[in-house]
Amino acid sequence: MLRYLAQPEILRRSELAPIQDPREWYPDLGFSGIDTIDVPDGTLLMCDPTYLCDAYNSTDDPVAAYVRANGVIIMQTDGDGRWPIWLLGSKLIVPIAVPDEMKPRRSRVSSFEIAVDSASFVCLSIDDSTPEAVRQAMLKGHVDRACLTVKPGTYTFQIARRRGSFRGTTDFDFFLLATRNP
């Protein structure tokens, strides 16, 4: 599977689109709607936002406000579940919508897996400027170990939908693509 994803064919045969803006669904909660994140220390938290805070309802929680303002929120998952995450050079790939017959999605070559219960997840840079309240929420929500080590830089998040068909049984409908900008 990793070799299949690493081949440029998967990117050539995909249509790239912006991630969905959470402000469309939650216009009054202060989501930033960002699709680019700076990761200066190379630590990227990827978890269900509900493991940190009530990002979709709370109006007075400083952790929720921080997550909404600084996190890239991915709301286009295929429901609740677990998805592998691959780091391939300057790209991060998460197959977030797969045919039902392929679930649960497990891979021995996956270096990391993300579990979600809210059909969404957040990508958040963790560095010296991360508030202590967020760090405490990470411990309380048991996501303090849900951090990827990536190359420091700025990452842009997009959704890639497949065009046409790919060969093999490792097909999926669409995936999250995060690319480190040069």
C-alpha positions in Angstrom: 0.0 0.0 0.0 2.8 2.4 0.8 4.4 1.9 -2.5 1.1 2.4 -4.2 0.6 5.8 -2.4 4.2 6.9 -3.1 3.8 6.6 -6.8 3.0 9.9 -8.4 0.0 8.3 -10.3 -2.2 8.8 -7.2 -1.6 12.5 -7.2 -1.8 12.9 -11.0 -5.2 11.1 -11.1 -6.7 13.1 -8.3 -8.6 16.4 -8.2 -7.4 18.7 -5.4 -9.9 20.8 -3.6 -9.9 23.0 -0.5 -10.9 21.5 2.8 -14.4 22.3 4.0 -14.5 25.6 6.0 -16.0 24.9 9.4 -17.4 28.5 9.4 -20.0 27.2 6.9 -21.5 24.9 9.5 -20.6 26.9 12.7 -20.7 30.6 11.7 -20.9 32.0 15.2 -18.2 30.1 17.0 -15.1 31.8 15.7 -13.5 29.2 13.6 -10.6 30.6 11.6 -11.2 28.5 8.5 -7.5 28.1 7.9 -6.1 25.5 5.6 -2.4 26.3 6.2 -0.5 25.8 9.4 3.0 26.7 10.5 4.8 23.9 12.3 8.0 25.5 13.4 9.2 22.8 15.8 8.1 19.9 13.7 5.4 18.6 16.1 1.9 18.2 14.7 -1.0 17.1 16.8 -3.7 15.2 14.9 -6.7 14.1 16.9 -10.5 14.4 17.2 -11.1 17.9 18.5 -13.6 16.5 21.1 -10.6 14.8 22.8 -9.3 18.3 23.7 -12.5 20.5 24.1 -16.0 21.1 23.0 -14.9 23.0 19.8 -18.4 22.8 18.2 -20.4 24.1 21.1 -18.4 25.9 23.8 -18.2 29.7 23.7 -16.3 30.3 27.0 -13.6 27.6 26.9 -10.1 29.1 26.2 -8.9 25.7 24.8 -11.8 25.5 22.4 -11.1 29.1 21.3 -7.5 28.3 20.7 -8.3 25.1 18.7 -10.8 27.0 16.6 -8.4 29.9 15.9 -5.2 27.9 15.4 -6.2 24.4 14.2 -6.9 23.1 10.7 -10.2 21.4 11.2 -11.0 18.5 8.8 -14.7 17.8 8.7 -14.8 15.6 5.6 -14.2 12.2 7.1 -16.2 9.1 6.3 -17.8 9.1 9.8 -16.3 7.8 12.9 -13.3 5.4 12.7 -9.6 5.0 12.4 -7.4 6.0 9.5 -3.7 5.4 8.9 -1.4 8.4 8.3 1.6 8.2 6.1 4.5 10.6 5.9 5.9 10.5 2.4 8.7 13.0 1.9 7.1 16.5 2.2 3.6 15.0 2.0 1.2 13.6 4.7 -1.6 11.4 3.4 -4.7 10.2 5.2 -7.2 8.1 3.3 -10.3 9.4 5.0 -13.1 7.9 2.9 -12.8 4.3 1.9 -15.4 1.8 0.5 -17.3 0.1 3.3 -15.9 -3.3 2.5 -12.4 -2.0 3.3 -13.2 -1.0 6.9 -11.6 -1.2 9.4 -8.7 0.3 7.7 -5.4 -1.1 9.1 -2.0 -1.2 7.6 1.2 -2.7 9.0 3.2 0.0 7.2 1.3 2.8 8.8 3.5 4.8 11.1 0.6 6.4 12.9 -3.2 6.1 13.0 -5.9 8.7 13.9 -9.1 7.7 15.6 -12.2 10.0 15.6 -15.5 9.9 17.3 -16.9 13.2 15.9 -16.3 12.5 12.2 -13.7 15.2 12.2 -10.2 15.9 13.4 -7.9 18.8 14.1 -4.3 19.4 13.0 -2.5 21.7 15.5 1.1 22.8 15.8 2.6 22.1 19.2 5.5 24.3 20.1 6.8 26.7 22.8 3.9 29.1 22.2 1.2 26.4 22.8 -0.8 27.5 25.9 -0.5 25.3 29.0 -4.3 24.8 29.1 -4.0 23.1 25.7 -1.2 20.9 26.9 -3.2 19.9 30.0 -6.2 19.2 27.7 -3.9 16.9 25.7 -3.0 15.0 28.8 -6.6 14.8 30.1 -7.9 13.7 26.6 -5.1 11.1 26.3 -3.9 12.6 23.1 -0.5 13.8 24.3 1.1 11.0 22.3 -1.0 11.7 19.2 1.7 14.0 17.8 3.5 13.4 14.5 7.1 14.4 14.0 7.3 16.2 10.7 9.8 18.4 9.0 9.4 22.0 10.3 7.6 24.3 7.8 4.3 25.5 6.6 1.8 22.8 5.6 -1.2 23.3 3.3 -4.2 20.9 3.6 -6.3 19.8 0.7 -8.8 17.1 -0.1 -7.9 14.9 -3.1 -10.8 13.1 -4.8 -9.9 10.3 -7.2 -10.5 10.7 -10.9 -11.2 7.6 -12.9 -10.1 4.3 -11.4 -6.8 3.1 -9.9 -5.6 -0.5 -10.3 -5.6 -2.8 -7.4 -7.7 -3.4 -4.3 -6.2 -0.6 -2.3 -8.6 2.0 -3.7 -10.3 4.7 -1.7 -12.7 7.5 -2.5 -10.7 10.5 -1.3 -7.9 11.4 1.0 -6.5 14.3 2.9 -3.2 15.6 1.5 -1.0 17.9 3.5 2.0 19.3 1.7 5.0 21.1 3.2 5.5 24.3 1.2 9.0 24.9 -0.2 
